[in-house]
Amino acid sequence: MIKKASNGYKVLSEKGKNLGGPYKTRKEAEKRLRQVEYFKHNHR
């Protein structure tokens, strides 16, 4: 999930772990979230 922080946007796991960021724009955060999801489902 993406959360707005005081210094930008952060990508967090469901349990709240930081997976990347802070990013200046939401678009950058969404790009990172797609990368995380890709590896979660397709990396073996």
PyMOL Python script that loads the backbone (N, CA, C, O; Angstrom):
from pymol import cmd

cmd.read_pdbstr("""\
ATOM      1  N   MET A   1       0.844  -1.182   0.000  1.00  0.00           N
ATOM      2  CA  MET A   1       0.000   0.000   0.000  1.00  0.00           C
ATOM      3  C   MET A   1       0.884   1.238   0.000  1.00  0.00           C
ATOM      4  O   MET A   1       2.061   1.179   0.355  1.00  0.00           O
ATOM      5  N   ILE A   2       0.305   2.343  -0.398  1.00  0.00           N
ATOM      6  CA  ILE A   2       1.034   3.608  -0.463  1.00  0.00           C
ATOM      7  C   ILE A   2       0.464   4.543   0.590  1.00  0.00           C
ATOM      8  O   ILE A   2      -0.747   4.745   0.679  1.00  0.00           O
ATOM      9  N   LYS A   3       1.363   5.109   1.386  1.00  0.00           N
ATOM     10  CA  LYS A   3       0.948   6.046   2.436  1.00  0.00           C
ATOM     11  C   LYS A   3       1.619   7.391   2.205  1.00  0.00           C
ATOM     12  O   LYS A   3       2.788   7.455   1.825  1.00  0.00           O
ATOM     13  N   LYS A   4       0.872   8.463   2.437  1.00  0.00           N
ATOM     14  CA  LYS A   4       1.437   9.806   2.333  1.00  0.00           C
ATOM     15  C   LYS A   4       2.156  10.114   3.640  1.00  0.00           C
ATOM     16  O   LYS A   4       1.568  10.033   4.718  1.00  0.00           O
ATOM     17  N   ALA A   5       3.425  10.464   3.534  1.00  0.00           N
ATOM     18  CA  ALA A   5       4.209  10.849   4.707  1.00  0.00           C
ATOM     19  C   ALA A   5       4.566  12.322   4.581  1.00  0.00           C
ATOM     20  O   ALA A   5       4.326  12.949   3.549  1.00  0.00           O
ATOM     21  N   SER A   6       5.140  12.860   5.641  1.00  0.00           N
ATOM     22  CA  SER A   6       5.485  14.289   5.625  1.00  0.00           C
ATOM     23  C   SER A   6       6.541  14.590   4.564  1.00  0.00           C
ATOM     24  O   SER A   6       6.587  15.698   4.029  1.00  0.00           O
ATOM     25  N   ASN A   7       7.389  13.608   4.260  1.00  0.00           N
ATOM     26  CA  ASN A   7       8.463  13.828   3.287  1.00  0.00           C
ATOM     27  C   ASN A   7       8.189  13.176   1.943  1.00  0.00           C
ATOM     28  O   ASN A   7       9.117  12.989   1.156  1.00  0.00           O
ATOM     29  N   GLY A   8       6.947  12.826   1.661  1.00  0.00           N
ATOM     30  CA  GLY A   8       6.591  12.251   0.366  1.00  0.00           C
ATOM     31  C   GLY A   8       5.687  11.047   0.522  1.00  0.00           C
ATOM     32  O   GLY A   8       4.867  10.989   1.439  1.00  0.00           O
ATOM     33  N   TYR A   9       5.838  10.080  -0.382  1.00  0.00           N
ATOM     34  CA  TYR A   9       5.017   8.869  -0.345  1.00  0.00           C
ATOM     35  C   TYR A   9       5.898   7.675  -0.028  1.00  0.00           C
ATOM     36  O   TYR A   9       7.024   7.581  -0.517  1.00  0.00           O
ATOM     37  N   LYS A  10       5.395   6.770   0.781  1.00  0.00           N
ATOM     38  CA  LYS A  10       6.134   5.567   1.131  1.00  0.00           C
ATOM     39  C   LYS A  10       5.348   4.346   0.686  1.00  0.00           C
ATOM     40  O   LYS A  10       4.117   4.344   0.711  1.00  0.00           O
ATOM     41  N   VAL A  11       6.070   3.307   0.277  1.00  0.00           N
ATOM     42  CA  VAL A  11       5.449   2.035  -0.071  1.00  0.00           C
ATOM     43  C   VAL A  11       5.613   1.136   1.148  1.00  0.00           C
ATOM     44  O   VAL A  11       6.727   0.902   1.616  1.00  0.00           O
ATOM     45  N   LEU A  12       4.484   0.634   1.659  1.00  0.00           N
ATOM     46  CA  LEU A  12       4.506  -0.214   2.846  1.00  0.00           C
ATOM     47  C   LEU A  12       3.880  -1.569   2.550  1.00  0.00           C
ATOM     48  O   LEU A  12       2.989  -1.692   1.710  1.00  0.00           O
ATOM     49  N   SER A  13       4.372  -2.594   3.269  1.00  0.00           N
ATOM     50  CA  SER A  13       3.754  -3.912   3.162  1.00  0.00           C
ATOM     51  C   SER A  13       2.454  -3.904   3.947  1.00  0.00           C
ATOM     52  O   SER A  13       2.144  -2.935   4.641  1.00  0.00           O
ATOM     53  N   GLU A  14       1.693  -4.992   3.834  1.00  0.00           N
ATOM     54  CA  GLU A  14       0.433  -5.098   4.575  1.00  0.00           C
ATOM     55  C   GLU A  14       0.681  -5.008   6.083  1.00  0.00           C
ATOM     56  O   GLU A  14      -0.162  -4.505   6.826  1.00  0.00           O
ATOM     57  N   LYS A  15       1.831  -5.494   6.527  1.00  0.00           N
ATOM     58  CA  LYS A  15       2.149  -5.489   7.956  1.00  0.00           C
ATOM     59  C   LYS A  15       2.819  -4.186   8.391  1.00  0.00           C
ATOM     60  O   LYS A  15       3.119  -4.007   9.572  1.00  0.00           O
ATOM     61  N   GLY A  16       3.055  -3.272   7.437  1.00  0.00           N
ATOM     62  CA  GLY A  16       3.600  -1.970   7.788  1.00  0.00           C
ATOM     63  C   GLY A  16       5.101  -1.803   7.587  1.00  0.00           C
ATOM     64  O   GLY A  16       5.661  -0.761   7.926  1.00  0.00           O
ATOM     65  N   LYS A  17       5.758  -2.829   7.035  1.00  0.00           N
ATOM     66  CA  LYS A  17       7.197  -2.698   6.774  1.00  0.00           C
ATOM     67  C   LYS A  17       7.429  -1.787   5.581  1.00  0.00           C
ATOM     68  O   LYS A  17       6.667  -1.801   4.614  1.00  0.00           O
ATOM     69  N   ASN A  18       8.488  -0.995   5.660  1.00  0.00           N
ATOM     70  CA  ASN A  18       8.811  -0.070   4.576  1.00  0.00           C
ATOM     71  C   ASN A  18       9.439  -0.840   3.416  1.00  0.00           C
ATOM     72  O   ASN A  18      10.420  -1.559   3.606  1.00  0.00           O
ATOM     73  N   LEU A  19       8.877  -0.691   2.215  1.00  0.00           N
ATOM     74  CA  LEU A  19       9.391  -1.387   1.027  1.00  0.00           C
ATOM     75  C   LEU A  19      10.033  -0.413   0.041  1.00  0.00           C
ATOM     76  O   LEU A  19      10.474  -0.829  -1.030  1.00  0.00           O
ATOM     77  N   GLY A  20      10.093   0.848   0.373  1.00  0.00           N
ATOM     78  CA  GLY A  20      10.710   1.816  -0.522  1.00  0.00           C
ATOM     79  C   GLY A  20      10.194   3.202  -0.245  1.00  0.00           C
ATOM     80  O   GLY A  20       9.070   3.393   0.218  1.00  0.00           O
ATOM     81  N   GLY A  21      11.033   4.156  -0.536  1.00  0.00           N
ATOM     82  CA  GLY A  21      10.603   5.534  -0.364  1.00  0.00           C
ATOM     83  C   GLY A  21      11.465   6.232   0.661  1.00  0.00           C
ATOM     84  O   GLY A  21      12.363   5.606   1.225  1.00  0.00           O
ATOM     85  N   PRO A  22      11.235   7.467   0.915  1.00  0.00           N
ATOM     86  CA  PRO A  22      10.106   8.245   0.398  1.00  0.00           C
ATOM     87  C   PRO A  22      10.302   8.697  -1.044  1.00  0.00           C
ATOM     88  O   PRO A  22      11.422   8.990  -1.465  1.00  0.00           O
ATOM     89  N   TYR A  23       9.214   8.751  -1.793  1.00  0.00           N
ATOM     90  CA  TYR A  23       9.221   9.226  -3.173  1.00  0.00           C
ATOM     91  C   TYR A  23       8.518  10.573  -3.232  1.00  0.00           C
ATOM     92  O   TYR A  23       7.591  10.836  -2.467  1.00  0.00           O
ATOM     93  N   LYS A  24       8.967  11.420  -4.145  1.00  0.00           N
ATOM     94  CA  LYS A  24       8.380  12.762  -4.278  1.00  0.00           C
ATOM     95  C   LYS A  24       6.944  12.709  -4.783  1.00  0.00           C
ATOM     96  O   LYS A  24       6.082  13.458  -4.324  1.00  0.00           O
ATOM     97  N   THR A  25       6.698  11.803  -5.743  1.00  0.00           N
ATOM     98  CA  THR A  25       5.364  11.751  -6.343  1.00  0.00           C
ATOM     99  C   THR A  25       4.714  10.401  -6.099  1.00  0.00           C
ATOM    100  O   THR A  25       5.387   9.397  -5.862  1.00  0.00           O
ATOM    101  N   ARG A  26       3.400  10.403  -6.161  1.00  0.00           N
ATOM    102  CA  ARG A  26       2.647   9.151  -5.995  1.00  0.00           C
ATOM    103  C   ARG A  26       2.939   8.197  -7.152  1.00  0.00           C
ATOM    104  O   ARG A  26       2.940   6.978  -6.981  1.00  0.00           O
ATOM    105  N   LYS A  27       3.186   8.766  -8.327  1.00  0.00           N
ATOM    106  CA  LYS A  27       3.470   7.950  -9.509  1.00  0.00           C
ATOM    107  C   LYS A  27       4.729   7.093  -9.299  1.00  0.00           C
ATOM    108  O   LYS A  27       4.756   5.917  -9.664  1.00  0.00           O
ATOM    109  N   GLU A  28       5.762   7.693  -8.712  1.00  0.00           N
ATOM    110  CA  GLU A  28       6.992   6.954  -8.431  1.00  0.00           C
ATOM    111  C   GLU A  28       6.722   5.834  -7.425  1.00  0.00           C
ATOM    112  O   GLU A  28       7.245   4.729  -7.563  1.00  0.00           O
ATOM    113  N   ALA A  29       5.909   6.126  -6.423  1.00  0.00           N
ATOM    114  CA  ALA A  29       5.577   5.126  -5.407  1.00  0.00           C
ATOM    115  C   ALA A  29       4.788   3.976  -6.030  1.00  0.00           C
ATOM    116  O   ALA A  29       5.010   2.814  -5.689  1.00  0.00           O
ATOM    117  N   GLU A  30       3.872   4.295  -6.936  1.00  0.00           N
ATOM    118  CA  GLU A  30       3.092   3.252  -7.601  1.00  0.00           C
ATOM    119  C   GLU A  30       3.975   2.358  -8.460  1.00  0.00           C
ATOM    120  O   GLU A  30       3.741   1.153  -8.554  1.00  0.00           O
ATOM    121  N   LYS A  31       4.987   2.946  -9.083  1.00  0.00           N
ATOM    122  CA  LYS A  31       5.926   2.182  -9.900  1.00  0.00           C
ATOM    123  C   LYS A  31       6.658   1.161  -9.028  1.00  0.00           C
ATOM    124  O   LYS A  31       6.806   0.001  -9.413  1.00  0.00           O
ATOM    125  N   ARG A  32       7.112   1.599  -7.855  1.00  0.00           N
ATOM    126  CA  ARG A  32       7.801   0.715  -6.922  1.00  0.00           C
ATOM    127  C   ARG A  32       6.868  -0.387  -6.420  1.00  0.00           C
ATOM    128  O   ARG A  32       7.279  -1.539  -6.281  1.00  0.00           O
ATOM    129  N   LEU A  33       5.625  -0.032  -6.151  1.00  0.00           N
ATOM    130  CA  LEU A  33       4.659  -1.016  -5.675  1.00  0.00           C
ATOM    131  C   LEU A  33       4.436  -2.102  -6.725  1.00  0.00           C
ATOM    132  O   LEU A  33       4.297  -3.276  -6.381  1.00  0.00           O
ATOM    133  N   ARG A  34       4.402  -1.721  -7.997  1.00  0.00           N
ATOM    134  CA  ARG A  34       4.261  -2.706  -9.076  1.00  0.00           C
ATOM    135  C   ARG A  34       5.468  -3.634  -9.110  1.00  0.00           C
ATOM    136  O   ARG A  34       5.318  -4.834  -9.342  1.00  0.00           O
ATOM    137  N   GLN A  35       6.675  -3.091  -8.880  1.00  0.00           N
ATOM    138  CA  GLN A  35       7.886  -3.921  -8.854  1.00  0.00           C
ATOM    139  C   GLN A  35       7.793  -4.946  -7.736  1.00  0.00           C
ATOM    140  O   GLN A  35       8.104  -6.120  -7.935  1.00  0.00           O
ATOM    141  N   VAL A  36       7.365  -4.503  -6.560  1.00  0.00           N
ATOM    142  CA  VAL A  36       7.244  -5.392  -5.411  1.00  0.00           C
ATOM    143  C   VAL A  36       6.252  -6.504  -5.702  1.00  0.00           C
ATOM    144  O   VAL A  36       6.532  -7.674  -5.443  1.00  0.00           O
ATOM    145  N   GLU A  37       5.088  -6.142  -6.242  1.00  0.00           N
ATOM    146  CA  GLU A  37       4.057  -7.135  -6.549  1.00  0.00           C
ATOM    147  C   GLU A  37       4.565  -8.138  -7.596  1.00  0.00           C
ATOM    148  O   GLU A  37       4.292  -9.334  -7.495  1.00  0.00           O
ATOM    149  N   TYR A  38       5.295  -7.654  -8.588  1.00  0.00           N
ATOM    150  CA  TYR A  38       5.829  -8.529  -9.626  1.00  0.00           C
ATOM    151  C   TYR A  38       6.724  -9.604  -9.013  1.00  0.00           C
ATOM    152  O   TYR A  38       6.566 -10.789  -9.305  1.00  0.00           O
ATOM    153  N   PHE A  39       7.655  -9.191  -8.168  1.00  0.00           N
ATOM    154  CA  PHE A  39       8.583 -10.157  -7.583  1.00  0.00           C
ATOM    155  C   PHE A  39       7.902 -11.072  -6.586  1.00  0.00           C
ATOM    156  O   PHE A  39       8.300 -12.224  -6.416  1.00  0.00           O
ATOM    157  N   LYS A  40       6.870 -10.558  -5.925  1.00  0.00           N
ATOM    158  CA  LYS A  40       6.134 -11.361  -4.955  1.00  0.00           C
ATOM    159  C   LYS A  40       5.455 -12.534  -5.649  1.00  0.00           C
ATOM    160  O   LYS A  40       5.381 -13.627  -5.087  1.00  0.00           O
ATOM    161  N   HIS A  41       4.957 -12.319  -6.867  1.00  0.00           N
ATOM    162  CA  HIS A  41       4.180 -13.346  -7.552  1.00  0.00           C
ATOM    163  C   HIS A  41       4.965 -14.147  -8.586  1.00  0.00           C
ATOM    164  O   HIS A  41       4.601 -15.283  -8.889  1.00  0.00           O
ATOM    165  N   ASN A  42       6.033 -13.575  -9.128  1.00  0.00           N
ATOM    166  CA  ASN A  42       6.691 -14.219 -10.265  1.00  0.00           C
ATOM    167  C   ASN A  42       8.140 -14.639 -10.020  1.00  0.00           C
ATOM    168  O   ASN A  42       8.761 -15.250 -10.889  1.00  0.00           O
ATOM    169  N   HIS A  43       8.665 -14.326  -8.880  1.00  0.00           N
ATOM    170  CA  HIS A  43      10.084 -14.626  -8.630  1.00  0.00           C
ATOM    171  C   HIS A  43      10.210 -15.979  -7.949  1.00  0.00           C
ATOM    172  O   HIS A  43       9.679 -16.189  -6.858  1.00  0.00           O
ATOM    173  N   ARG A  44      10.932 -16.912  -8.616  1.00  0.00           N
ATOM    174  CA  ARG A  44      11.129 -18.245  -8.015  1.00  0.00           C
ATOM    175  C   ARG A  44      12.570 -18.611  -7.997  1.00  0.00           C
ATOM    176  O   ARG A  44      12.926 -19.693  -7.531  1.00  0.00           O
TER     177      ARG A  44
END
""", "prot")
cmd.dss("prot")
cmd.show_as("cartoon", "prot")
cmd.util.cbc("prot")
cmd.orient("prot")
